[in-house]
Amino acid sequence: MKAIPLTCLLPGDFDPKQHKVHFAVWNQIKHPIDVLATNHEEWQEWNSWRSVKNDFNREFIFSMAQDKHDATLWLFGGI
């Protein structure tokens, strides 16, 4: 499978101060790809959860869900 450079998916006027890339990985309970495929509301929570570090403090979140069988594969989860 040929890799798709992330820069090919971003708009020309991309401002990194307004965006965050979220690579969702297994949280020891659920695999992100399963959440993405089965529960839209829960997937939204995965992409808006704020820890004490205020992780998702940008206007736009570009999300990717890790495959549960091959950690090198990712599925686009939305913006």
Secondary structure, 3 states (H helix, E strand, C coil): CCCCCHHHCCCCCCCHHHEEEEEECCCCCCCHHHHHHHCHHHHHHHCCCCCCCCCCCCCEEEEEEECCCCCCCEEEEEC
